[in-house]
Structures are given as C-alpha cells and as structure tokens.
C-alpha cells in the first residue's frame, strides 16, 4: 500500500460462510467510494461466485445499508447471505411441534 493510500484510509469488506470468513481491506483512494464499489474492488464477487451482485444485501457494522451508501475511513462492509429459512416461520413450526407433542410453549 502506497503512502497516499495510507493517508486516505481504508475500509474492510467481509463475507462469511460456516467455517470461513474473508476480510479484504480496500483503500479509500478517492472520496465518494460506495459500499457497492468497495465490494466490487474487494474481489470477493470473483472469489465467491454464489454472491448475487444484482441482489447484494449489505450492512455496515450490522446495520443494513444500500450499495450506494458512501463510506468513511474504518467502515466495515458486510455482505449478507440470504436466509435459508424465515425465522418467524421456523419459530411458529417449533411452537406447533411442541404443542403436538403435548408440551407447553412459552407464554407471551
């Protein structure tokens, strides 16, 4: 990394799978870098072709953001994977299973 890139700062782009987490540092070489551009520059879309670049779900430190969000030095762009199961539907199914087995579900 050159001196100009060090002075400009950088962001991290993160993608995680079960048992694997990749973190790539991307320099903020010019003002106006967006979350989507940082993902493109990170190389993670090439490394993980299963990431759908047309339906990117991104966040900054756990807060969902649009790919057009402007980044600041030190931001951590997270690439989210699609949910395999709707958590609300899973919770309802577990409660129904408990009732079928004669158990009690937790009171509301």
C-alpha positions as CSV (number, residue, x, y, z in Angstrom):
1,X,0.0,0.0,0.0
2,X,1.4,3.4,-1.0
3,X,1.7,6.5,1.2
4,X,-1.2,8.2,-0.5
5,X,-3.5,5.1,0.2
6,X,-2.4,5.1,3.9
7,X,-3.3,8.7,4.3
8,X,-6.7,8.2,2.5
9,X,-7.7,5.5,4.9
10,X,-9.4,2.2,4.1
11,X,-12.5,0.1,4.7
12,X,-12.9,-3.7,5.2
13,X,-15.3,-5.8,3.1
14,X,-16.3,-9.0,4.9
15,X,-18.0,-12.2,3.7
16,X,-18.6,-15.2,6.0
17,X,-19.6,-18.8,5.4
18,X,-19.9,-21.5,8.0
19,X,-16.3,-22.2,9.0
20,X,-14.8,-19.5,6.8
21,X,-14.6,-15.7,7.0
22,X,-12.8,-13.5,4.4
23,X,-11.9,-9.9,5.2
24,X,-10.4,-7.7,2.5
25,X,-9.1,-4.2,3.1
26,X,-10.0,-1.7,0.4
27,X,-8.2,1.7,0.2
28,X,-10.3,4.8,0.2
29,X,-8.1,6.3,-2.6
30,X,-10.7,8.9,-3.6
31,X,-13.7,10.5,-1.8
32,X,-17.2,9.1,-2.7
33,X,-16.5,5.3,-2.6
34,X,-19.7,3.5,-2.1
35,X,-20.4,0.2,-0.3
36,X,-21.2,-1.5,-3.6
37,X,-18.0,-0.2,-5.2
38,X,-15.9,-1.4,-2.2
39,X,-17.5,-4.9,-2.7
40,X,-16.6,-4.8,-6.4
41,X,-13.0,-3.7,-5.6
42,X,-12.6,-6.3,-2.9
43,X,-12.5,-9.2,-5.4
44,X,-15.0,-11.2,-3.3
45,X,-17.5,-11.4,-6.1
46,X,-15.0,-13.3,-8.2
47,X,-13.8,-15.4,-5.3
48,X,-17.3,-16.4,-4.3
49,X,-19.4,-16.6,-7.5
50,X,-22.5,-17.6,-5.4
51,X,-22.8,-13.9,-4.3
52,X,-25.6,-12.4,-6.5
53,X,-24.2,-9.0,-7.4
54,X,-27.6,-7.9,-8.6
55,X,-29.2,-8.6,-5.2
56,X,-26.5,-7.5,-2.8
57,X,-27.6,-7.4,0.8
58,X,-25.1,-5.2,2.6
59,X,-24.6,-3.7,6.0
60,X,-22.1,-1.5,7.9
61,X,-21.4,-3.0,11.4
62,X,-24.7,-4.9,11.5
63,X,-26.9,-2.1,10.1
64,X,-28.4,-2.8,6.7
65,X,-27.4,-0.3,4.0
66,X,-27.8,0.3,0.3
67,X,-24.9,-0.3,-2.1
68,X,-25.0,3.4,-2.8
69,X,-24.1,4.3,0.8
70,X,-20.9,6.5,1.0
71,X,-18.1,5.0,3.1
72,X,-15.9,6.6,5.7
73,X,-12.5,5.5,6.9
74,X,-12.7,2.4,9.1
75,X,-16.2,1.3,7.9
76,X,-16.7,-2.5,7.7
77,X,-18.9,-3.5,4.8
78,X,-20.6,-6.8,5.4
79,X,-22.0,-9.0,2.6
80,X,-25.0,-10.9,3.9
81,X,-26.1,-14.3,2.6
82,X,-29.8,-14.9,2.0
83,X,-31.7,-16.6,4.9
84,X,-32.2,-20.3,4.3
85,X,-35.4,-20.2,6.4
86,X,-37.7,-17.5,7.5
87,X,-37.0,-17.2,11.3
88,X,-40.6,-16.4,12.1
89,X,-41.9,-19.4,10.2
90,X,-39.3,-21.6,12.0
91,X,-40.4,-20.3,15.3
92,X,-44.1,-21.0,14.5
93,X,-43.2,-24.5,13.4
94,X,-41.2,-25.2,16.6
95,X,-44.2,-24.0,18.7
96,X,-46.6,-26.2,16.7
97,X,-44.3,-29.2,17.2
98,X,-44.2,-28.6,20.9
99,X,-48.0,-28.4,21.1
100,X,-48.3,-31.6,19.1
101,X,-46.0,-33.4,21.5
102,X,-48.2,-32.3,24.4
103,X,-45.7,-29.8,25.8
104,X,-46.3,-26.2,26.5
105,X,-45.0,-23.3,24.6
106,X,-43.7,-20.3,26.4
107,X,-46.3,-17.7,27.4
108,X,-46.3,-14.4,25.6
